[in-house]
Amino acid sequence: MEKVIKLPVKERNFFRMYLDVRKPFDNLRERDMDVFAELLYYEFKYSNIADENVKWKMVFDYSTKLEIASKLGVSKEVVRNSLTYLRKKGKILSGNTIPKKYLLNPNEKNSLKFDFVIDNT
């Protein structure tokens, strides 16, 4: 049996909603999910830049971090602390890049499928 739940969302909020769905698997704190969602948004915003090095420099640029802090209503120190946490978390951030498994285009069809396997042991 397959159930489909359509989730209408604005482009900027798409990334936060995606992280909310992934929360049981990533186990991130709320503030870190907010910061990570903004990084995902900026990666999407700069995804048309062909040179990957330039794109990642833009995503993790100081001015981008200031924009994230302003959007979230927090200090730049809070953003910096979240970035440190996301890097230490392991597979969430790799230096100044984001693993491909997190990169999505909100303008394409995106779906997430769960296959529940009952364990009766």
N, C-alpha and C positions, 0 to 999 in steps of 0.2 A: 504494500500500500504506500502510495506517495502523497504527501500533503505539501501544498505550496502556500506559503504566506508571503504576500507582496508587501514590501516595506517602502512606501514613498519617502524619499529623503532628498534634501537639497545637496548639491555637489559638495560644499564645504563640510557638511555634517556627515556625509557618507563614510568618511574614514573613521570617525569616532564610533559610528554605529557598527561598522565592521569590527572594530576592536572590542566593542561590547559583546558581540556574538562570540568572538574568540577568547573572551576573558577566562573561561574555565581552563583553557589550554595554555595561555600565556601567564596567567596569575599576576597581572600588573595592578599596581595601585591606581586609584582614580586620577590623581594629578599626572602621573606618568603616562597614563592612557591619553589624557588631554594633550600633553606635549608630543607624544608619539603620533597622534592623529594629525596634529599640525605639521609635523615633519612629513608625513605621508602626503598631506595636501600640497606642500611645497615641492615635493618630488614630482607629483603629478603636474603642478603648475609649470615646472621647468623641464618636463619630460620631452619637449620638442627640441631641446639642446642636444645636438648630435654627439658632442664630445662629453663622455661620461665624467671625466675629471672636472670639467668646468661645471657640469650640472651639479655634482656633489659639493663643489666649492660654494655654489649659490645656495644650495639647500642648507648647508651648515655654516653659512656666513654669519658674522656678528650681527649684521643688520636684520637678517632673517630671524635670529634668536630674539632680537629686540621686538620685532613685529609679533612673534609668537607670545612673548611676555605681555605685550600690550593687548593682544586679542584675548588672552586668558585672564587678564587683570591681575597678573602676578609680577614679581620682580625678576630681573634677569638672573639673579642668583637661584631662584626657584627653578627656572628653565635649565640652568647649568647643572644643578643638583639632579634633576630628572634625567638629563643626558648622561651624567655619570652613572646613575643607577641603571639606565637602559643598556649602557655598555657593559657594566659589571654583571648584568642579568644573563649575559651569555650570548644567545643567538638573536637577541632583539636588535641591537646595533653592533656593527662591526667597524670600529673606528668611526669614520665619517661617511659610512654608507649604510644602506638598509638592505637586508637580504631580500632577494627576488620574491620569496614566498609571501611577503607582505605588500608588494607593489601591485596596485590595482588601478584600473581606469574606470571612474564612475560613469563614464559615458558609454561604456560597453555593457553587455549583459553580464551580470555577476550573480553567481549562485553558490551556495554552500550546501553540501549534501552530508547528512549524517546517516551512517549505517549502524543501527543499534544491534549489538550482538549480545544475546542473553547468556550470562554465565551462571549456570545452576550448580556450580561446585561449592 
